[in-house]
Amino acid sequence: MRRSASVPLVGREAQVATFRRALERAAAGRPGMLLVGGDAGVGKTRLVTDLARTAEAAGARVVVAHCVDLGEVGIPYLPFAEALGLLRTPGGAVDAAVRERPALARLLDPATAPAPAGGSGADQAERLQLFDGIACCLAAAGAPGAPLVLVLEDLHWAEPSTRDVLRFLVTRLRGEHLLVVGTYRSDDLDRRHPLRPLLAELHRLSAVEHVELAPFTADELRAFTTALAEAPLPDDEFDQVLRRSEGNAFFAEELVSAGVPSAGLPWSLADVLHARLQRLDPAVQEVARVAAVAGRQVREDALRAAAGRTRALADPTVLDAALREAVARQVVVVEGENLAFRHALLAEALYLDLLPGEQAALHRAYLAALDEAPGLGSPAQRAHHALRGHDLPAALAASYEAAHRAARLLAPDEQMRHLEQVLDLWDSVPDAADRVGTDRVAVTLAASDAASRAGHRTRAEQLARRAVDALDGDPARQADARNALARCLLDLDITVAAHEEATRAVEQLADAGPSPALARALALRARTLLELDEDENAREIATRAVATARAADAPEAEADALTTLAVLEVDDHDAAADALRQAARRAADAGDLLTELRSAFNLMTTYYYAGDLPTAERLLHEALDRARATGLAWSPYGVSLHQLAEIVRFVRGDLAARPAPDDVPAPALPAVLAAGMYAAVARGDDDVVARARALHDHWETDGSLALYAGGTHVDALTWAGRYDDAVAAAVELTGHLGRVWWEFFLGRIWICALAIAALAEAAETAETADDDARRALLAQGDELLRVAHTTAERGRPRGGRMGPEGRAWLLRAEAEHSRLRAAAGAAPADPAVWEATLREFDYGYRYEVARTRFRWAQALHAAGDAGAAEVEAAEALAEADAMGAAPLAAAVRAWARRARVALPGVRREGPSPLTDREEEVLALVAQGLSNRQIGERLYISTKTVSVHVSNLLAKLGVSGRAEAVAVAHRRGLLKA
């Protein structure tokens, strides 16, 4: 009979059509992912094999990589390392990526890769570099019309690092010529399976499509079995195949290939396999059993080495013949340098059929082969075989080695799991310390550090506390463990306990003189004091930490302490900037890219909040260039830099709509869009309210996102005339940020000013003078102004006064409150407070200067100074038009018409001296049209036009057409 790989694909038309559409999109630069799920044996591999042929025929490049089953802990990044290995050519895109992203060398050349720089910041930065390097390599492999199709088989076996890379890769898809196809077993995914959360995330992405393969229908199975047997099966035999396989393609194929009478068809898959294998030579059966212990796929040299240690296959001649026969009978197939079962179910069925003692013996055979020739496999594979072979000392040593390998590969989750395996085995191995070269406490602290870097914060704290408790008789080492515990507690926002641990660590280390451990303890203690608002103590300890770090050559601790000092120097931005520059240099010396980027971000914001926009903008672009060059463009601080780039552009008066950067990953997109809402509201985009509201779903993920999106939502609702909704949105936003940040976060001043502005608009546009309504508006405004002042007092930056933006918004709140009182008849207009507000905004906040100037003009006009009002309103209108601030420009024009203020292009309200027809003629005269052209446009005679022109010249008291146009503009008789 034929094998399924050699017969045409049966059914699956919908799935193939979905793939073809995705392939066409990838060829056009719209990347995506196709998730193919289904029960074991349903035909996933057969489908993706056919899809791969389809893709190659269409000009695509196809790379197939696999995940493998090694129990609880796999080989980090295995399928991506396999894929990049297949894509790598001397001097090609992969090598170029390695030069630009040095962390990528850890994956491709692990033997030569240096040890990690150390510290969670450095590790996280390198991991981002590694992920970014993988994504760049895959992106470079595709081209217009010739995309890369990356097939990842058996994602249900993917280890944590592979899942992390896949999440990173798919969420950042933008314009690459790339299609990722992933397969997984649906029946393996119980509710606790680690792939389930990732699948849930991926299914929410628009670039991801999901295909679930169902078993064959009866008609499809009939076509499939006919193709396999090269003739239709007898009806009774087909009925049994249908009933017993339940449409499962692999089971049906094995049933047909068993070749036994229909009445004797076995019930289970294992029985089917045995029925077929029993017809083979015993040596072939033994080879299959040995191969099954390695899983679906095994290196040929590793299989030979392990099989050669069994009695049946000890003779190389017998082994060679058995391997050739196994391939010839399609028990296994050749895949590159590996031998593989046609389906993992074959390996699993054969493995489960082995007695426990047989399983252990064969695992020990693989372990011996790997011990003799370590190049045959990884430390993780040695640990796997040692555990399954019940060699606990070997398992402990191999797990420890595997942890070091995982650390070099920047795979903290796997590192943690291997180290926890070491700790689990410790009591069962009497000479455990000798085998790993260190004691149990050191392993525990290393596991805690790995857990912290992997994001398992609670587990990190538990392990660090266990280490502290185990070191009661060793104060020096216990102090270092307390440092680790303090860091874990800070990560969990348990600040008081973190301060206590850091303080005790300092006390335990103080008598021994300067050391890196003491520097770290002092820096941690300073940071906790800062969080506890003990500024003077924090300054003293941070200064001591810097001196200690310099004496002990501990640059990471020095950078940490300098950053703390910079936060405390808010009243002197030059001193703060100097401290941050030093911190960035020391972080760079330590190889701590994230701390370097954090320092660069804080340096930029120091100048921004001091009102020095040119310097802030220059530093911003330098920091963004550095983030891009190091692969950290979309790290947390990279995202914040992109947000500030949008905000600085807006503050400087650039309101032009721009698409989000092509490379922005999906998780970072809401943050970037939120920052872009400032300009969108100022432009008056039609959908701006809906866009702001849509970002509400992301408030919980990022406080700054909530502030930007929520604040601009308040402003957008006010421009839309929905004043009650605007105030309600402000209340909701301040309540949310009060819970996640602090009640007196300084951004609340901005929110209060916007909310009072909404109340003032409501009062000015109210159609009735209901006293109760007026009092209600005033009461709300009074309370909002009180909150703004309280926030300015209690939320003021440490050690100093607010910067120009904060002061401007506080004055703006007072000015809007004065406008509210004037609209409600409670007080006269106050132009002075608007003038003071404008002076504060004049540090470079172009849009708010224009908006404030307009309000100042209104207050001047209400106070009786019409001439000054006309000057300020004209300037506000010119700026609004120049920036493209349509709502502001429209508001200025509408007010000028109502108030009969003469502005260029603004027609006053009130009776016009011109008739409607004369106004039409005047508008066309302003366009430079001749009498004849005007007549053609209005379908009247040239003589009639001449009469209208004469009449309007007389009414305007002018002698010529040009003068008429100028006077009409000044008097607001021409529409804008």
Buried (B, 14 or more C-beta within 10 A) or exposed (E): EEEBEEBEBBBBEEBBEBBBEBBBBBBEBBBBBBBBBBBBBBBBBBBBBBBBEBBEEBEBBBBBBBBBBBEEBBBBBBBBBBBBEBBBEEEEBBBEBBEBBBBBBBBBEBEEBEEBBBBBBBBBBBBBBBBBBBBBBBBBBBBEBBBBBBBBBBBBBBBBBBBBBBBBBBBBBBEBBBBBBBBBBBEBBEEEBEBEEBBEBBEEBEBBBEBEBEBBEEEBBBBBBBBBBEEEBEEEBBEBBBEBBBBBBBBBBBBBBBEEEBEEBBEEBBBBBBBBBEEBBEBBBBBBBBBBBBBBBBBBBBBBBBBBBBEBBEEEEBBEBBBEBBBEBEBBBEEEEBBBBBBBBBBBBBBEBBEEEEBBBBBBBBBBBBBEEEEBBBBBBBBBBBBBBBBBBBBBBBBBBBBBBBBBBBBBBBBBBBBBBBBEBBEEBEEBBEBBEBEBBBBBBBBBBBBBBBBBBEBBBBBBBBBBEBBEEEBEBBBBBBBBBBBBBBBBEBBEBBBBBBBBBBEBBEEEEBBBBBBBBBBBBBBBBBBBEBBEBBBEBBBBBBBBBBEBEBBBBBBBBBBBBBBBBBEBBEBBBBBBBBBBBBBBBBBBBBBBBBBBBBBBBBBBBBBBBEBBBEBBBEBBEBBBEBBBBBBBBBBBBBBBBBBBBBBBBBBEEEEBBEBBBBBBBBBBBBBBBBBBBBBBBEEBBEBBBEBBEBBEEBBBBBBBBBBBBBBBBBBBEBBEBBBBBBBBBBEBBEEEBEBBBBBBBBBBBBBBBBBBBBBBEBEEEEEEBBEEBBEBBBEBBEBBBBBBEEBBBBBBEBBBBBBBBBBBBBBBBBBBBBBBEBBEBBBEBBBBBBBBBBBBBBBBBBBBBBBBBBBBBBBEBBEBBBBBBBBBBBBBBEBBBBBBBBBBBEBBBEBBBBBBBBBBEEEBBBEEBBBBBBBBBBEEBEBEBBBEBBEBEEEBBBEBBEBBBEBBEBEEBEEBBBBBBBBBBBEB
